Amino acid sequence: MESNALEGKVALVTGGARGLGAAIARSLAAAGAQVVVTDVDEDAGRAVAAPLDGLFVRHDVTNEADWAEAVKRTLEAFGALDVVVNNAGIETAALMIDCELDDFRRVLSVNADGCFLGTKWAMRTMRPGGAAGRGGAVINLSSVAGLVGVVGLGAYCAAKGAVRLLTKSAAMESARLGYGVRVNSIHPAIIKTDMGVAVVNSLVDLGLAADADAAEALMQQMHPMGYGRPQDVAEAVRYLAAGSGRWVNGAELVLDGGLTAG
């Protein structure tokens, strides 16, 4: 993809302080976008935004007032909003019989509620007559756990499944109402970030693998092409954000090296 594919565009990335979010923010900036990094981790978020000449906004994605403020500050700083990447997410590993309701609700809140609010504010801002008003792209980070069941990740599966169909509904609505906002979801398998490593380690904690070596061997067996890299996800986001993906709407882009193909 051209290095200037997003020249003149403004992108907001939630959960941008580390892991996938940081890689996505850097990739969008490398393609020419002005980037707004949002997160609850202020120090790490500022450290990502600063070398990109970007803006950092402290932002709890479950709080609608924080969304209003993040959009307001984006428009004040850059005068536009063209891309929103709903990346912020958490997970909890627990067998269904042991999962606490509060933990389940927290996972749903950050992953699903946060994505809903981000999609809502993006469409409201980007649609004709909105504060930005020139259309754009929303990219929602789901997971292969939003496509197939995963033992020990029931709450995460529920949340990411919600993200998948929320995305499709928003994509249809935007197209039918002429908003000019494309809404798509990305479904990665295990990526070697802190969260990905925690999933592997949880197999031992849940009694699904005898030890760390067995857990690692199981994960390697499930991923025919090996683990993904943060950059693999970042490049997919960059494609969906750019004009080359102009006819892609309501799609679910699976990034799993073949895990769910069989």
N, C-alpha and C positions, 0 to 999 in steps of 0.2 A: 504494500500500500504506500502511496506517495507520502513523503515526510511532511507535506503541508496539507494533508487531507482534511484537517479540521481548522485550518487558518481562518481566523475571525469568529470562531465559535467559542462559546462559554460553557464549561461543563462543571457540574457539581457532583462530587463523589462522596457518598456517606461511608463511614467506617474506613476513612482513608488514611488513618494513622499508621497502619502496619499491614503486613500480609498482602492479600489480594487487593485491598483498597489502595494501598500505597503503590503497588505495581500498576494498577489501572490509572491512577492519577499521573504517574510518570509517563505512561504510554500516550495518554491523551495530550499531555503537554508536548511530548516529542512530535506529535502530529500537528502541532500548531495551536491547540486550544489554550485558552486561559482557564485555569483550573481553580475551583473552590474545593478545598479539602475540609470535610466536617467529621467530627468525632467527639466523644466524651473525654478522650485523652488529649489534653491540651498541649503538653510538651512534645509528645510524639507527632501530633498533627501539625504543629508549627514547623517541626523539623522536616517533615515531608514537603510542606507548602513553600517554605522559604527558598530553596534552590530552584523552584519552578517559577519564581516570581508570582506565586499564587496567593490566594487568600485562605486563611484558616478561620473557621467558625466553630465554636463549641456548640454541640448539637446532640441532643437526645432525640433519636428518631421516633420515639414513642410519644413525644410531646408535640402537639400541633402548634403551640405557640412558638416552639423552637423552629419548626418548619417555616412559619411565617417570617421569623427573624432571619433565617438563613437565606431565604429567597430575597428578602428586602436588602440584605447586605450584599448579596451577589449583584443585584441590579444597581445598587449604589456604586459598587466598585467597578463594574464592567459594562453596565448598561444593557445587558442581555442575559438570556438563559436559553441554551439550545439543547443541552444534554443533561439528563439526570441519571446517575447510576446508583440504584438502591442496592448497595453492597453490604451495609452494616448487618451483622447477624451474630447470634450466639447459638450454642447447642448444649444440651445436657444428655449425658449417657446414663440410662437407667432401664432396667427391664420393666415391662409394662406394669407388673404387679408391685413394683417398688417405686415407681415414679410418683413424686409428690405433686399434688394439684398446683401448688404455687410455682413449682419449677416448670410444669407444663405451660401454665399461663404466661410465665416470663418469656419462655422461648417463643410462644405464639406472639406475644406483644412486640418483641424486638424484630422478629423476622417477618411476620405477617402484617401487624399493625403498622410497623415502620414502613414497609413496602407500600401499603395502601396509602398512607399519608404522603409519601414521596411521589407516588403516581398521581394522586389527586392534585397536589400543589404544582407538579410539573405541567399537567394538562391545563390546569386553570391559568397558569402563567404564560404558557406557550401558545395557546389557542388564539385565533383571531379575536382581537379586542382585549386580550390579556395584557399583563404588564410588559411582557416581552413581545408576544404576538406574531412571531414568525415561524411557528411550528418547531419541530425538533424531534428528539428521540429520548425514550425512556428505556433503560436496560435494567431489568430486575434479576438479581442473582438468586436463582433457585439452587437446585442440586439434583444429582441423580437420586437422592433421597426424596425428591419430590415426584419421582417417576416410579420407583419401585420401593417395596418395604425393606427396611434394614433393622435387623435385630438389635435392640438396645437403644434405638434412636427414634422411638415412636413420636415423641413431641416434635423433634426436628423434621421427621417425615410429614407430620400433619401441617407444620408451618410452611415447609417448602412446597408441599402440594397445593396449599392455599395460594402461594405466590404464583404458581404455574397458571391456575385458572383465573386468578385476579388479572394477570397479564393479558390473557386472551380476551376477557370481558372488556378491559380498558381499550385494547387494540380495536375491537369491533366498534365500540362506542365512538372512539376518536375518528375512525374511518367513516362511519355512517353520518356523523355530525360535521364532518369536514374540518376537523381541528388541525390536520396536518401534523399530528404527533404520532410517530410510530412507537409501539410498545412491544418489546420482546423479552424473553427470558433466556438465561444461560444456566446450564445444568452441569456443573463440574462433578467429577468423581474426586477421589482424594488428591489434594494438592499439598505439597510439603511446606505448609505453613504451620504456625503454632497450633491452630485449630485442627489441621489435618493430623499432626502428630498426636494430639490429644485423643482423636478418634481411634487411632491405632492402639494407643496405650490403654484405652478404655476396654478393649477386648479382654485384657488380662483382669482388670478390675471386676468385670462382669462375669468372669469365669468362662468366657468363650474361647480363650486361648490359654495354654499352660504357662507361658512366659512371654517376655518381650520378643524373643527370637521367633517363637511360633506365631505371634500376632503379625509380625513383619512378613513372615513367609506366606501367611494367609492373604494379606493385602497384596503382596506381589503376585500371587496366583490369580487373584481377582482382576488385576489390571493387565491385560495382555500386552500393552505397550509401556508398562511401567507407570509410575506416578506422573501426574501432570506438574507443570511449573507455573508459578504465578504469571509468568509472561504469556503462557498459552491462553490463559483467561483474559489477560489484558489485551491481547491482539484480537480476540473475538469481540470484546467490548468496542474496541477501536473500529472494527469493521461495521458493527451495528450502528455506531454513532455517526459514521461518515456517509456521504452521499452515495457511495457504492452500494449501500444497503437500502436504498430508497424504496424498494418494493417489498421489503421484508417487514412484515407486520403480524403480530400475534404468533410468531414462531417460537419454538423451543429448541435452542441450539445446545446439543448434547456434547460435552467435552469430557470423554471418559476413556479414550484409548481403546474402545471396544467392549468395555465392561458390561453394558446393557444390550449388546448386539446379539448375544447368544440366547 
